[in-house]
Amino acid sequence: MATIRRQFKMSIEQRMARHFSESFKRSKVLEIEQGRSKVSEICKEYEVSPTNVYKWMSKFGAAKSQIRMIVETNSDTKKIIELKQKVAELERVIGQKQILIDFQTKMIELAEEAYKIDIKKNILQHNLLLQTGAKAISILIK
């Protein structure tokens, strides 16, 4: 803090009593953004603390909108919306699969009625035979 007091020619009371206009602040921020001045140069020339200059930059600078844009792209709201869309898509796919299963079940029932065969029982027996055959082959291989 002692170094800050030494660098200013005005007293603390004098510096606190003055006010910079909004147009002045905007022009100094524009100079910094365009690279014509540095924050340290403005601080020395007008005896302003770097904190105040950075406050001006956040209030009047072009970088303010860029920061807001970055925060907006990484927001939780967008992630939630994307996840809701993904859930809706998965529910749609599940619904289509359920319709296909219902259709196949109905077709098996109609075929059983038309041909007087228990297709479900035959399919289960066929699958059971395939499973036991596969187990027997795996035992023989070992």
C-alpha positions as CSV (number, residue, x, y, z in Angstrom):
1,M,0.0,0.0,0.0
2,A,2.9,2.3,0.7
3,T,4.2,2.0,-2.9
4,I,0.8,3.0,-4.2
5,R,0.8,6.2,-2.1
6,R,4.2,7.1,-3.3
7,Q,3.4,6.8,-6.9
8,F,0.5,9.3,-6.8
9,K,1.2,13.1,-6.6
10,M,-2.3,13.9,-5.3
11,S,-3.4,13.2,-1.8
12,I,-6.0,10.5,-1.1
13,E,-8.7,13.2,-0.4
14,Q,-8.0,15.0,-3.7
15,R,-8.2,11.7,-5.7
16,M,-11.4,10.7,-4.0
17,A,-13.0,14.1,-4.6
18,R,-12.7,13.9,-8.4
19,H,-15.0,12.0,-10.8
20,F,-14.3,10.9,-14.3
21,S,-17.1,11.2,-16.9
22,E,-18.5,8.1,-18.6
23,S,-17.2,9.3,-22.0
24,F,-13.7,9.7,-20.5
25,K,-13.8,6.2,-19.1
26,R,-15.1,4.8,-22.4
27,S,-12.3,6.5,-24.4
28,K,-9.6,5.2,-22.0
29,V,-11.0,1.7,-22.2
30,L,-11.1,2.0,-26.0
31,E,-7.4,3.0,-26.0
32,I,-6.5,0.0,-23.9
33,E,-8.5,-2.4,-26.2
34,Q,-6.9,-1.0,-29.3
35,G,-3.4,-1.3,-27.8
36,R,-2.7,2.4,-27.9
37,S,-2.3,2.5,-24.1
38,K,-1.7,0.1,-21.2
39,V,-3.5,-0.1,-17.9
40,S,-0.3,1.0,-16.1
41,E,0.1,4.0,-18.3
42,I,-3.4,5.2,-17.6
43,C,-2.9,4.6,-13.9
44,K,0.2,6.7,-13.8
45,E,-1.0,9.5,-16.1
46,Y,-4.4,10.1,-14.3
47,E,-3.4,8.8,-10.9
48,V,-6.1,6.1,-10.9
49,S,-5.7,2.7,-9.2
50,P,-5.5,-0.3,-11.5
51,T,-8.6,-1.7,-9.8
52,N,-10.7,1.2,-11.1
53,V,-9.3,0.9,-14.6
54,Y,-10.3,-2.8,-14.7
55,K,-13.7,-1.9,-13.4
56,W,-14.1,0.5,-16.3
57,M,-13.0,-2.2,-18.7
58,S,-15.5,-4.6,-17.3
59,K,-18.3,-2.0,-17.5
60,F,-17.5,-0.3,-20.8
61,G,-15.2,-2.7,-22.6
62,A,-16.0,-5.0,-25.6
63,A,-14.7,-8.0,-23.7
64,K,-17.8,-7.9,-21.5
65,S,-20.0,-9.3,-24.2
66,Q,-17.4,-12.0,-25.0
67,I,-17.3,-13.2,-21.4
68,R,-21.1,-13.4,-21.3
69,M,-21.1,-15.4,-24.5
70,I,-18.7,-17.9,-23.1
71,V,-20.7,-18.4,-20.0
72,E,-23.8,-18.8,-22.0
73,T,-22.4,-21.6,-24.2
74,N,-21.2,-23.6,-21.2
75,S,-24.4,-23.1,-19.2
76,D,-26.1,-26.0,-17.4
77,T,-29.4,-25.0,-19.0
78,K,-28.1,-25.9,-22.5
79,K,-26.8,-29.2,-21.1
80,I,-30.2,-30.0,-19.6
81,I,-31.9,-29.2,-22.9
82,E,-29.5,-31.5,-24.8
83,L,-30.1,-34.3,-22.3
84,K,-33.9,-33.9,-22.5
85,Q,-33.6,-34.1,-26.3
86,K,-31.5,-37.3,-26.0
87,V,-34.1,-38.8,-23.6
88,A,-36.9,-37.9,-26.0
89,E,-35.0,-39.6,-28.9
90,L,-34.4,-42.7,-26.8
91,E,-38.0,-42.9,-25.8
92,R,-39.0,-42.6,-29.4
93,V,-36.7,-45.5,-30.4
94,I,-38.0,-47.6,-27.5
95,G,-41.6,-46.9,-28.6
96,Q,-40.7,-48.0,-32.1
97,K,-39.2,-51.2,-30.8
98,Q,-42.2,-51.9,-28.6
99,I,-44.5,-51.5,-31.7
100,L,-42.3,-54.0,-33.6
101,I,-42.5,-56.5,-30.7
102,D,-46.3,-56.1,-30.4
103,F,-46.6,-56.6,-34.2
104,Q,-44.5,-59.7,-34.1
105,T,-46.4,-61.1,-31.2
106,K,-49.7,-60.5,-33.0
107,M,-48.4,-62.1,-36.2
108,I,-47.3,-65.2,-34.2
109,E,-50.7,-65.5,-32.6
110,L,-52.5,-65.2,-36.0
111,A,-50.1,-67.8,-37.5
112,E,-50.8,-70.1,-34.6
113,E,-54.6,-69.8,-35.2
114,A,-54.3,-70.2,-38.9
115,Y,-51.9,-73.2,-38.9
116,K,-53.0,-74.8,-35.6
117,I,-49.4,-75.0,-34.4
118,D,-48.0,-73.7,-31.1
119,I,-45.2,-71.6,-32.5
120,K,-44.1,-70.1,-29.2
121,K,-43.7,-73.5,-27.7
122,N,-41.7,-74.7,-30.8
123,I,-39.5,-71.6,-30.7
124,L,-38.7,-72.1,-27.0
125,Q,-37.9,-75.8,-27.6
126,H,-35.8,-75.0,-30.6
127,N,-33.8,-72.4,-28.6
128,L,-33.4,-74.8,-25.7
129,L,-32.0,-77.4,-28.1
130,L,-29.6,-74.9,-29.5
131,Q,-28.4,-73.9,-26.0
132,T,-27.9,-77.5,-24.9
133,G,-26.1,-78.3,-28.1
134,A,-23.8,-75.4,-27.7
135,K,-23.0,-76.4,-24.1
136,A,-22.3,-80.0,-25.3
137,I,-20.0,-78.7,-27.9
138,S,-18.1,-76.5,-25.5
139,I,-17.7,-79.4,-23.1
140,L,-16.3,-81.5,-25.9
141,I,-13.9,-78.8,-27.0
142,K,-12.5,-78.5,-23.4
